[in-house]
Amino acid sequence: MNNPHETPEEKRERLRQSELKNNPSGSLHDALNRGSSGNLTDLTGGMGWKGTGLLIVVLVVGYVIYKLFF
């Protein structure tokens, strides 16, 4: 698992991914808080595929409702 040729960026990403797997409810909270600072990659990465899909569905439905009424 520990690659001696691993760059510091790869190590940080591996540690972040393992933390996300070990603490899913905390990662959702962190993801929502990161979203307020404008980093979309961390927001969707922390939420997982289900959260990302839900976010996309909410955005599309919101856009459709907006176009119907305005």
mmCIF file of the N, C-alpha and C atoms, coordinates in Angstrom:
data_MODEL
# 
_entry.id   MODEL 
# 
loop_
_atom_site.group_PDB 
_atom_site.id 
_atom_site.type_symbol 
_atom_site.label_atom_id 
_atom_site.label_alt_id 
_atom_site.label_comp_id 
_atom_site.label_asym_id 
_atom_site.label_entity_id 
_atom_site.label_seq_id 
_atom_site.pdbx_PDB_ins_code 
_atom_site.Cartn_x 
_atom_site.Cartn_y 
_atom_site.Cartn_z 
_atom_site.occupancy 
_atom_site.B_iso_or_equiv 
_atom_site.pdbx_formal_charge 
_atom_site.auth_seq_id 
_atom_site.auth_comp_id 
_atom_site.auth_asym_id 
_atom_site.auth_atom_id 
_atom_site.pdbx_PDB_model_num 
ATOM 1   N N  . MET A 1 1  ? 0.824   -1.185 0.000   1.00 0.00 ? 1  MET A N  1 
ATOM 2   C CA . MET A 1 1  ? 0.000   0.000  0.000   1.00 0.00 ? 1  MET A CA 1 
ATOM 3   C C  . MET A 1 1  ? 0.876   1.259  0.000   1.00 0.00 ? 1  MET A C  1 
ATOM 4   N N  . ASN A 1 2  ? 1.913   1.296  0.795   1.00 0.00 ? 2  ASN A N  1 
ATOM 5   C CA . ASN A 1 2  ? 2.812   2.443  0.781   1.00 0.00 ? 2  ASN A CA 1 
ATOM 6   C C  . ASN A 1 2  ? 3.831   2.277  -0.324  1.00 0.00 ? 2  ASN A C  1 
ATOM 7   N N  . ASN A 1 3  ? 3.738   3.104  -1.308  1.00 0.00 ? 3  ASN A N  1 
ATOM 8   C CA . ASN A 1 3  ? 4.637   3.070  -2.443  1.00 0.00 ? 3  ASN A CA 1 
ATOM 9   C C  . ASN A 1 3  ? 5.814   3.988  -2.128  1.00 0.00 ? 3  ASN A C  1 
ATOM 10  N N  . PRO A 1 4  ? 7.067   3.492  -2.184  1.00 0.00 ? 4  PRO A N  1 
ATOM 11  C CA . PRO A 1 4  ? 8.205   4.368  -1.872  1.00 0.00 ? 4  PRO A CA 1 
ATOM 12  C C  . PRO A 1 4  ? 8.365   5.492  -2.887  1.00 0.00 ? 4  PRO A C  1 
ATOM 13  N N  . HIS A 1 5  ? 7.790   5.346  -4.073  1.00 0.00 ? 5  HIS A N  1 
ATOM 14  C CA . HIS A 1 5  ? 7.906   6.374  -5.102  1.00 0.00 ? 5  HIS A CA 1 
ATOM 15  C C  . HIS A 1 5  ? 6.669   7.270  -5.140  1.00 0.00 ? 5  HIS A C  1 
ATOM 16  N N  . GLU A 1 6  ? 5.868   7.216  -4.105  1.00 0.00 ? 6  GLU A N  1 
ATOM 17  C CA . GLU A 1 6  ? 4.627   7.993  -4.049  1.00 0.00 ? 6  GLU A CA 1 
ATOM 18  C C  . GLU A 1 6  ? 4.940   9.469  -3.795  1.00 0.00 ? 6  GLU A C  1 
ATOM 19  N N  . THR A 1 7  ? 4.336   10.338 -4.584  1.00 0.00 ? 7  THR A N  1 
ATOM 20  C CA . THR A 1 7  ? 4.550   11.771 -4.395  1.00 0.00 ? 7  THR A CA 1 
ATOM 21  C C  . THR A 1 7  ? 3.744   12.252 -3.188  1.00 0.00 ? 7  THR A C  1 
ATOM 22  N N  . PRO A 1 8  ? 4.085   13.402 -2.635  1.00 0.00 ? 8  PRO A N  1 
ATOM 23  C CA . PRO A 1 8  ? 3.310   13.924 -1.503  1.00 0.00 ? 8  PRO A CA 1 
ATOM 24  C C  . PRO A 1 8  ? 1.841   14.153 -1.843  1.00 0.00 ? 8  PRO A C  1 
ATOM 25  N N  . GLU A 1 9  ? 1.551   14.561 -3.085  1.00 0.00 ? 9  GLU A N  1 
ATOM 26  C CA . GLU A 1 9  ? 0.165   14.773 -3.496  1.00 0.00 ? 9  GLU A CA 1 
ATOM 27  C C  . GLU A 1 9  ? -0.608  13.459 -3.503  1.00 0.00 ? 9  GLU A C  1 
ATOM 28  N N  . GLU A 1 10 ? 0.035   12.401 -4.011  1.00 0.00 ? 10 GLU A N  1 
ATOM 29  C CA . GLU A 1 10 ? -0.613  11.091 -4.037  1.00 0.00 ? 10 GLU A CA 1 
ATOM 30  C C  . GLU A 1 10 ? -0.857  10.572 -2.627  1.00 0.00 ? 10 GLU A C  1 
ATOM 31  N N  . LYS A 1 11 ? 0.099   10.808 -1.727  1.00 0.00 ? 11 LYS A N  1 
ATOM 32  C CA . LYS A 1 11 ? -0.058  10.365 -0.340  1.00 0.00 ? 11 LYS A CA 1 
ATOM 33  C C  . LYS A 1 11 ? -1.212  11.108 0.329   1.00 0.00 ? 11 LYS A C  1 
ATOM 34  N N  . ARG A 1 12 ? -1.292  12.424 0.117   1.00 0.00 ? 12 ARG A N  1 
ATOM 35  C CA . ARG A 1 12 ? -2.398  13.205 0.690   1.00 0.00 ? 12 ARG A CA 1 
ATOM 36  C C  . ARG A 1 12 ? -3.739  12.718 0.166   1.00 0.00 ? 12 ARG A C  1 
ATOM 37  N N  . GLU A 1 13 ? -3.817  12.450 -1.131  1.00 0.00 ? 13 GLU A N  1 
ATOM 38  C CA . GLU A 1 13 ? -5.069  11.984 -1.722  1.00 0.00 ? 13 GLU A CA 1 
ATOM 39  C C  . GLU A 1 13 ? -5.445  10.602 -1.193  1.00 0.00 ? 13 GLU A C  1 
ATOM 40  N N  . ARG A 1 14 ? -4.460  9.709  -1.047  1.00 0.00 ? 14 ARG A N  1 
ATOM 41  C CA . ARG A 1 14 ? -4.729  8.379  -0.506  1.00 0.00 ? 14 ARG A CA 1 
ATOM 42  C C  . ARG A 1 14 ? -5.228  8.475  0.935   1.00 0.00 ? 14 ARG A C  1 
ATOM 43  N N  . LEU A 1 15 ? -4.600  9.314  1.742   1.00 0.00 ? 15 LEU A N  1 
ATOM 44  C CA . LEU A 1 15 ? -5.040  9.486  3.128   1.00 0.00 ? 15 LEU A CA 1 
ATOM 45  C C  . LEU A 1 15 ? -6.426  10.103 3.190   1.00 0.00 ? 15 LEU A C  1 
ATOM 46  N N  . ARG A 1 16 ? -6.707  11.061 2.314   1.00 0.00 ? 16 ARG A N  1 
ATOM 47  C CA . ARG A 1 16 ? -8.026  11.698 2.302   1.00 0.00 ? 16 ARG A CA 1 
ATOM 48  C C  . ARG A 1 16 ? -9.105  10.694 1.906   1.00 0.00 ? 16 ARG A C  1 
ATOM 49  N N  . GLN A 1 17 ? -8.813  9.860  0.908   1.00 0.00 ? 17 GLN A N  1 
ATOM 50  C CA . GLN A 1 17 ? -9.784  8.856  0.475   1.00 0.00 ? 17 GLN A CA 1 
ATOM 51  C C  . GLN A 1 17 ? -10.038 7.822  1.567   1.00 0.00 ? 17 GLN A C  1 
ATOM 52  N N  . SER A 1 18 ? -8.994  7.419  2.288   1.00 0.00 ? 18 SER A N  1 
ATOM 53  C CA . SER A 1 18 ? -9.202  6.448  3.366   1.00 0.00 ? 18 SER A CA 1 
ATOM 54  C C  . SER A 1 18 ? -10.014 7.065  4.495   1.00 0.00 ? 18 SER A C  1 
ATOM 55  N N  . GLU A 1 19 ? -9.816  8.347  4.768   1.00 0.00 ? 19 GLU A N  1 
ATOM 56  C CA . GLU A 1 19 ? -10.619 9.022  5.794   1.00 0.00 ? 19 GLU A CA 1 
ATOM 57  C C  . GLU A 1 19 ? -12.080 9.119  5.363   1.00 0.00 ? 19 GLU A C  1 
ATOM 58  N N  . LEU A 1 20 ? -12.320 9.368  4.096   1.00 0.00 ? 20 LEU A N  1 
ATOM 59  C CA . LEU A 1 20 ? -13.692 9.434  3.599   1.00 0.00 ? 20 LEU A CA 1 
ATOM 60  C C  . LEU A 1 20 ? -14.392 8.086  3.741   1.00 0.00 ? 20 LEU A C  1 
ATOM 61  N N  . LYS A 1 21 ? -13.654 6.999  3.507   1.00 0.00 ? 21 LYS A N  1 
ATOM 62  C CA . LYS A 1 21 ? -14.244 5.668  3.638   1.00 0.00 ? 21 LYS A CA 1 
ATOM 63  C C  . LYS A 1 21 ? -14.537 5.336  5.096   1.00 0.00 ? 21 LYS A C  1 
ATOM 64  N N  . ASN A 1 22 ? -13.677 5.775  6.001   1.00 0.00 ? 22 ASN A N  1 
ATOM 65  C CA . ASN A 1 22 ? -13.834 5.431  7.416   1.00 0.00 ? 22 ASN A CA 1 
ATOM 66  C C  . ASN A 1 22 ? -14.886 6.272  8.125   1.00 0.00 ? 22 ASN A C  1 
ATOM 67  N N  . ASN A 1 23 ? -15.201 7.459  7.610   1.00 0.00 ? 23 ASN A N  1 
ATOM 68  C CA . ASN A 1 23 ? -16.117 8.365  8.298   1.00 0.00 ? 23 ASN A CA 1 
ATOM 69  C C  . ASN A 1 23 ? -17.086 8.992  7.298   1.00 0.00 ? 23 ASN A C  1 
ATOM 70  N N  . PRO A 1 24 ? -18.061 8.229  6.771   1.00 0.00 ? 24 PRO A N  1 
ATOM 71  C CA . PRO A 1 24 ? -18.920 8.750  5.706   1.00 0.00 ? 24 PRO A CA 1 
ATOM 72  C C  . PRO A 1 24 ? -19.819 9.904  6.138   1.00 0.00 ? 24 PRO A C  1 
ATOM 73  N N  . SER A 1 25 ? -20.355 9.877  7.346   1.00 0.00 ? 25 SER A N  1 
ATOM 74  C CA . SER A 1 25 ? -21.255 10.971 7.746   1.00 0.00 ? 25 SER A CA 1 
ATOM 75  C C  . SER A 1 25 ? -20.478 12.253 7.973   1.00 0.00 ? 25 SER A C  1 
ATOM 76  N N  . GLY A 1 26 ? -19.291 12.139 8.515   1.00 0.00 ? 26 GLY A N  1 
ATOM 77  C CA . GLY A 1 26 ? -18.456 13.323 8.705   1.00 0.00 ? 26 GLY A CA 1 
ATOM 78  C C  . GLY A 1 26 ? -17.973 13.887 7.391   1.00 0.00 ? 26 GLY A C  1 
ATOM 79  N N  . SER A 1 27 ? -17.743 13.008 6.420   1.00 0.00 ? 27 SER A N  1 
ATOM 80  C CA . SER A 1 27 ? -17.264 13.489 5.126   1.00 0.00 ? 27 SER A CA 1 
ATOM 81  C C  . SER A 1 27 ? -18.363 14.266 4.393   1.00 0.00 ? 27 SER A C  1 
ATOM 82  N N  . LEU A 1 28 ? -19.623 13.879 4.587   1.00 0.00 ? 28 LEU A N  1 
ATOM 83  C CA . LEU A 1 28 ? -20.710 14.640 3.974   1.00 0.00 ? 28 LEU A CA 1 
ATOM 84  C C  . LEU A 1 28 ? -20.765 16.037 4.579   1.00 0.00 ? 28 LEU A C  1 
ATOM 85  N N  . HIS A 1 29 ? -20.632 16.115 5.885   1.00 0.00 ? 29 HIS A N  1 
ATOM 86  C CA . HIS A 1 29 ? -20.621 17.427 6.547   1.00 0.00 ? 29 HIS A CA 1 
ATOM 87  C C  . HIS A 1 29 ? -19.444 18.264 6.052   1.00 0.00 ? 29 HIS A C  1 
ATOM 88  N N  . ASP A 1 30 ? -18.266 17.650 5.955   1.00 0.00 ? 30 ASP A N  1 
ATOM 89  C CA . ASP A 1 30 ? -17.100 18.364 5.447   1.00 0.00 ? 30 ASP A CA 1 
ATOM 90  C C  . ASP A 1 30 ? -17.305 18.800 4.004   1.00 0.00 ? 30 ASP A C  1 
ATOM 91  N N  . ALA A 1 31 ? -17.925 17.942 3.216   1.00 0.00 ? 31 ALA A N  1 
ATOM 92  C CA . ALA A 1 31 ? -18.142 18.258 1.805   1.00 0.00 ? 31 ALA A CA 1 
ATOM 93  C C  . ALA A 1 31 ? -19.063 19.461 1.665   1.00 0.00 ? 31 ALA A C  1 
ATOM 94  N N  . LEU A 1 32 ? -20.110 19.503 2.477   1.00 0.00 ? 32 LEU A N  1 
ATOM 95  C CA . LEU A 1 32 ? -21.023 20.641 2.397   1.00 0.00 ? 32 LEU A CA 1 
ATOM 96  C C  . LEU A 1 32 ? -20.337 21.923 2.846   1.00 0.00 ? 32 LEU A C  1 
ATOM 97  N N  . ASN A 1 33 ? -19.486 21.832 3.849   1.00 0.00 ? 33 ASN A N  1 
ATOM 98  C CA . ASN A 1 33 ? -18.753 23.015 4.297   1.00 0.00 ? 33 ASN A CA 1 
ATOM 99  C C  . ASN A 1 33 ? -17.707 23.447 3.277   1.00 0.00 ? 33 ASN A C  1 
ATOM 100 N N  . ARG A 1 34 ? -17.078 22.502 2.606   1.00 0.00 ? 34 ARG A N  1 
ATOM 101 C CA . ARG A 1 34 ? -16.118 22.846 1.559   1.00 0.00 ? 34 ARG A CA 1 
ATOM 102 C C  . ARG A 1 34 ? -16.816 23.519 0.389   1.00 0.00 ? 34 ARG A C  1 
ATOM 103 N N  . GLY A 1 35 ? -18.051 23.138 0.151   1.00 0.00 ? 35 GLY A N  1 
ATOM 104 C CA . GLY A 1 35 ? -18.796 23.730 -0.951  1.00 0.00 ? 35 GLY A CA 1 
ATOM 105 C C  . GLY A 1 35 ? -19.004 25.213 -0.772  1.00 0.00 ? 35 GLY A C  1 
ATOM 106 N N  . SER A 1 36 ? -19.069 25.673 0.459   1.00 0.00 ? 36 SER A N  1 
ATOM 107 C CA . SER A 1 36 ? -19.264 27.100 0.694   1.00 0.00 ? 36 SER A CA 1 
ATOM 108 C C  . SER A 1 36 ? -18.028 27.903 0.320   1.00 0.00 ? 36 SER A C  1 
ATOM 109 N N  . SER A 1 37 ? -16.872 27.247 0.257   1.00 0.00 ? 37 SER A N  1 
ATOM 110 C CA . SER A 1 37 ? -15.659 27.955 -0.139  1.00 0.00 ? 37 SER A CA 1 
ATOM 111 C C  . SER A 1 37 ? -15.447 27.900 -1.647  1.00 0.00 ? 37 SER A C  1 
ATOM 112 N N  . GLY A 1 38 ? -16.304 27.176 -2.367  1.00 0.00 ? 38 GLY A N  1 
ATOM 113 C CA . GLY A 1 38 ? -16.263 27.211 -3.817  1.00 0.00 ? 38 GLY A CA 1 
ATOM 114 C C  . GLY A 1 38 ? -15.493 26.099 -4.490  1.00 0.00 ? 38 GLY A C  1 
ATOM 115 N N  . ASN A 1 39 ? -15.078 25.063 -3.781  1.00 0.00 ? 39 ASN A N  1 
ATOM 116 C CA . ASN A 1 39 ? -14.317 23.993 -4.397  1.00 0.00 ? 39 ASN A CA 1 
ATOM 117 C C  . ASN A 1 39 ? -15.257 22.835 -4.734  1.00 0.00 ? 39 ASN A C  1 
ATOM 118 N N  . LEU A 1 40 ? -15.721 22.790 -5.972  1.00 0.00 ? 40 LEU A N  1 
ATOM 119 C CA . LEU A 1 40 ? -16.701 21.798 -6.404  1.00 0.00 ? 40 LEU A CA 1 
ATOM 120 C C  . LEU A 1 40 ? -16.133 20.382 -6.416  1.00 0.00 ? 40 LEU A C  1 
ATOM 121 N N  . THR A 1 41 ? -14.855 20.235 -6.711  1.00 0.00 ? 41 THR A N  1 
ATOM 122 C CA . THR A 1 41 ? -14.241 18.910 -6.743  1.00 0.00 ? 41 THR A CA 1 
ATOM 123 C C  . THR A 1 41 ? -14.282 18.255 -5.376  1.00 0.00 ? 41 THR A C  1 
ATOM 124 N N  . ASP A 1 42 ? -13.935 18.993 -4.342  1.00 0.00 ? 42 ASP A N  1 
ATOM 125 C CA . ASP A 1 42 ? -13.987 18.437 -2.995  1.00 0.00 ? 42 ASP A CA 1 
ATOM 126 C C  . ASP A 1 42 ? -15.420 18.192 -2.553  1.00 0.00 ? 42 ASP A C  1 
ATOM 127 N N  . LEU A 1 43 ? -16.336 19.037 -2.984  1.00 0.00 ? 43 LEU A N  1 
ATOM 128 C CA . LEU A 1 43 ? -17.740 18.854 -2.615  1.00 0.00 ? 43 LEU A CA 1 
ATOM 129 C C  . LEU A 1 43 ? -18.252 17.526 -3.150  1.00 0.00 ? 43 LEU A C  1 
ATOM 130 N N  . THR A 1 44 ? -18.057 17.276 -4.421  1.00 0.00 ? 44 THR A N  1 
ATOM 131 C CA . THR A 1 44 ? -18.570 16.043 -5.017  1.00 0.00 ? 44 THR A CA 1 
ATOM 132 C C  . THR A 1 44 ? -17.750 14.837 -4.592  1.00 0.00 ? 44 THR A C  1 
ATOM 133 N N  . GLY A 1 45 ? -16.456 14.988 -4.401  1.00 0.00 ? 45 GLY A N  1 
ATOM 134 C CA . GLY A 1 45 ? -15.632 13.875 -3.957  1.00 0.00 ? 45 GLY A CA 1 
ATOM 135 C C  . GLY A 1 45 ? -15.989 13.421 -2.556  1.00 0.00 ? 45 GLY A C  1 
ATOM 136 N N  . GLY A 1 46 ? -16.317 14.346 -1.690  1.00 0.00 ? 46 GLY A N  1 
ATOM 137 C CA . GLY A 1 46 ? -16.686 14.001 -0.331  1.00 0.00 ? 46 GLY A CA 1 
ATOM 138 C C  . GLY A 1 46 ? -18.075 13.427 -0.213  1.00 0.00 ? 46 GLY A C  1 
ATOM 139 N N  . MET A 1 47 ? -18.946 13.748 -1.143  1.00 0.00 ? 47 MET A N  1 
ATOM 140 C CA . MET A 1 47 ? -20.321 13.277 -1.057  1.00 0.00 ? 47 MET A CA 1 
ATOM 141 C C  . MET A 1 47 ? -20.483 11.861 -1.602  1.00 0.00 ? 47 MET A C  1 
ATOM 142 N N  . GLY A 1 48 ? -19.600 11.407 -2.447  1.00 0.00 ? 48 GLY A N  1 
ATOM 143 C CA . GLY A 1 48 ? -19.743 10.082 -3.053  1.00 0.00 ? 48 GLY A CA 1 
ATOM 144 C C  . GLY A 1 48 ? -20.656 10.151 -4.265  1.00 0.00 ? 48 GLY A C  1 
ATOM 145 N N  . TRP A 1 49 ? -20.864 9.001  -4.898  1.00 0.00 ? 49 TRP A N  1 
ATOM 146 C CA . TRP A 1 49 ? -21.621 8.998  -6.155  1.00 0.00 ? 49 TRP A CA 1 
ATOM 147 C C  . TRP A 1 49 ? -23.100 9.226  -5.917  1.00 0.00 ? 49 TRP A C  1 
ATOM 148 N N  . LYS A 1 50 ? -23.641 8.769  -4.786  1.00 0.00 ? 50 LYS A N  1 
ATOM 149 C CA . LYS A 1 50 ? -25.068 8.972  -4.525  1.00 0.00 ? 50 LYS A CA 1 
ATOM 150 C C  . LYS A 1 50 ? -25.361 10.444 -4.254  1.00 0.00 ? 50 LYS A C  1 
ATOM 151 N N  . GLY A 1 51 ? -24.538 11.064 -3.460  1.00 0.00 ? 51 GLY A N  1 
ATOM 152 C CA . GLY A 1 51 ? -24.721 12.479 -3.161  1.00 0.00 ? 51 GLY A CA 1 
ATOM 153 C C  . GLY A 1 51 ? -24.542 13.347 -4.393  1.00 0.00 ? 51 GLY A C  1 
ATOM 154 N N  . THR A 1 52 ? -23.565 12.993 -5.220  1.00 0.00 ? 52 THR A N  1 
ATOM 155 C CA . THR A 1 52 ? -23.338 13.737 -6.453  1.00 0.00 ? 52 THR A CA 1 
ATOM 156 C C  . THR A 1 52 ? -24.533 13.600 -7.389  1.00 0.00 ? 52 THR A C  1 
ATOM 157 N N  . GLY A 1 53 ? -25.069 12.388 -7.503  1.00 0.00 ? 53 GLY A N  1 
ATOM 158 C CA . GLY A 1 53 ? -26.256 12.174 -8.342  1.00 0.00 ? 53 GLY A CA 1 
ATOM 159 C C  . GLY A 1 53 ? -27.443 12.959 -7.828  1.00 0.00 ? 53 GLY A C  1 
ATOM 160 N N  . LEU A 1 54 ? -27.633 12.963 -6.514  1.00 0.00 ? 54 LEU A N  1 
ATOM 161 C CA . LEU A 1 54 ? -28.727 13.723 -5.918  1.00 0.00 ? 54 LEU A CA 1 
ATOM 162 C C  . LEU A 1 54 ? -28.552 15.219 -6.175  1.00 0.00 ? 54 LEU A C  1 
ATOM 163 N N  . LEU A 1 55 ? -27.333 15.717 -6.056  1.00 0.00 ? 55 LEU A N  1 
ATOM 164 C CA . LEU A 1 55 ? -27.059 17.132 -6.329  1.00 0.00 ? 55 LEU A CA 1 
ATOM 165 C C  . LEU A 1 55 ? -27.394 17.479 -7.776  1.00 0.00 ? 55 LEU A C  1 
ATOM 166 N N  . ILE A 1 56 ? -27.031 16.631 -8.707  1.00 0.00 ? 56 ILE A N  1 
ATOM 167 C CA . ILE A 1 56 ? -27.317 16.880 -10.127 1.00 0.00 ? 56 ILE A CA 1 
ATOM 168 C C  . ILE A 1 56 ? -28.822 16.873 -10.366 1.00 0.00 ? 56 ILE A C  1 
ATOM 169 N N  . VAL A 1 57 ? -29.533 15.908 -9.782  1.00 0.00 ? 57 VAL A N  1 
ATOM 170 C CA . VAL A 1 57 ? -30.993 15.836 -9.951  1.00 0.00 ? 57 VAL A CA 1 
ATOM 171 C C  . VAL A 1 57 ? -31.655 17.089 -9.389  1.00 0.00 ? 57 VAL A C  1 
ATOM 172 N N  . VAL A 1 58 ? -31.222 17.531 -8.217  1.00 0.00 ? 58 VAL A N  1 
ATOM 173 C CA . VAL A 1 58 ? -31.804 18.734 -7.610  1.00 0.00 ? 58 VAL A CA 1 
ATOM 174 C C  . VAL A 1 58 ? -31.545 19.957 -8.484  1.00 0.00 ? 58 VAL A C  1 
ATOM 175 N N  . LEU A 1 59 ? -30.352 20.072 -9.032  1.00 0.00 ? 59 LEU A N  1 
ATOM 176 C CA . LEU A 1 59 ? -30.045 21.211 -9.912  1.00 0.00 ? 59 LEU A CA 1 
ATOM 177 C C  . LEU A 1 59 ? -30.899 21.193 -11.181 1.00 0.00 ? 59 LEU A C  1 
ATOM 178 N N  . VAL A 1 60 ? -31.063 20.021 -11.788 1.00 0.00 ? 60 VAL A N  1 
ATOM 179 C CA . VAL A 1 60 ? -31.860 19.919 -13.011 1.00 0.00 ? 60 VAL A CA 1 
ATOM 180 C C  . VAL A 1 60 ? -33.324 20.222 -12.724 1.00 0.00 ? 60 VAL A C  1 
ATOM 181 N N  . VAL A 1 61 ? -33.875 19.643 -11.657 1.00 0.00 ? 61 VAL A N  1 
ATOM 182 C CA . VAL A 1 61 ? -35.274 19.896 -11.305 1.00 0.00 ? 61 VAL A CA 1 
ATOM 183 C C  . VAL A 1 61 ? -35.482 21.372 -10.972 1.00 0.00 ? 61 VAL A C  1 
ATOM 184 N N  . GLY A 1 62 ? -34.547 21.962 -10.247 1.00 0.00 ? 62 GLY A N  1 
ATOM 185 C CA . GLY A 1 62 ? -34.637 23.387 -9.935  1.00 0.00 ? 62 GLY A CA 1 
ATOM 186 C C  . GLY A 1 62 ? -34.629 24.249 -11.187 1.00 0.00 ? 62 GLY A C  1 
ATOM 187 N N  . TYR A 1 63 ? -33.791 23.896 -12.148 1.00 0.00 ? 63 TYR A N  1 
ATOM 188 C CA . TYR A 1 63 ? -33.730 24.648 -13.401 1.00 0.00 ? 63 TYR A CA 1 
ATOM 189 C C  . TYR A 1 63 ? -35.043 24.524 -14.183 1.00 0.00 ? 63 TYR A C  1 
ATOM 190 N N  . VAL A 1 64 ? -35.596 23.312 -14.230 1.00 0.00 ? 64 VAL A N  1 
ATOM 191 C CA . VAL A 1 64 ? -36.863 23.091 -14.948 1.00 0.00 ? 64 VAL A CA 1 
ATOM 192 C C  . VAL A 1 64 ? -37.992 23.897 -14.287 1.00 0.00 ? 64 VAL A C  1 
ATOM 193 N N  . ILE A 1 65 ? -38.064 23.866 -12.988 1.00 0.00 ? 65 ILE A N  1 
ATOM 194 C CA . ILE A 1 65 ? -39.090 24.633 -12.279 1.00 0.00 ? 65 ILE A CA 1 
ATOM 195 C C  . ILE A 1 65 ? -38.907 26.121 -12.513 1.00 0.00 ? 65 ILE A C  1 
ATOM 196 N N  . TYR A 1 66 ? -37.676 26.586 -12.496 1.00 0.00 ? 66 TYR A N  1 
ATOM 197 C CA . TYR A 1 66 ? -37.387 27.998 -12.763 1.00 0.00 ? 66 TYR A CA 1 
ATOM 198 C C  . TYR A 1 66 ? -37.877 28.389 -14.160 1.00 0.00 ? 66 TYR A C  1 
ATOM 199 N N  . LYS A 1 67 ? -37.565 27.561 -15.163 1.00 0.00 ? 67 LYS A N  1 
ATOM 200 C CA . LYS A 1 67 ? -37.982 27.867 -16.537 1.00 0.00 ? 67 LYS A CA 1 
ATOM 201 C C  . LYS A 1 67 ? -39.502 27.816 -16.717 1.00 0.00 ? 67 LYS A C  1 
ATOM 202 N N  . LEU A 1 68 ? -40.188 26.980 -15.954 1.00 0.00 ? 68 LEU A N  1 
ATOM 203 C CA . LEU A 1 68 ? -41.642 26.890 -16.077 1.00 0.00 ? 68 LEU A CA 1 
ATOM 204 C C  . LEU A 1 68 ? -42.338 28.138 -15.520 1.00 0.00 ? 68 LEU A C  1 
ATOM 205 N N  . PHE A 1 69 ? -41.799 28.701 -14.453 1.00 0.00 ? 69 PHE A N  1 
ATOM 206 C CA . PHE A 1 69 ? -42.464 29.819 -13.786 1.00 0.00 ? 69 PHE A CA 1 
ATOM 207 C C  . PHE A 1 69 ? -41.923 31.193 -14.161 1.00 0.00 ? 69 PHE A C  1 
ATOM 208 N N  . PHE A 1 70 ? -40.731 31.287 -14.713 1.00 0.00 ? 70 PHE A N  1 
ATOM 209 C CA . PHE A 1 70 ? -40.171 32.610 -15.023 1.00 0.00 ? 70 PHE A CA 1 
ATOM 210 C C  . PHE A 1 70 ? -39.821 32.745 -16.470 1.00 0.00 ? 70 PHE A C  1 
# 
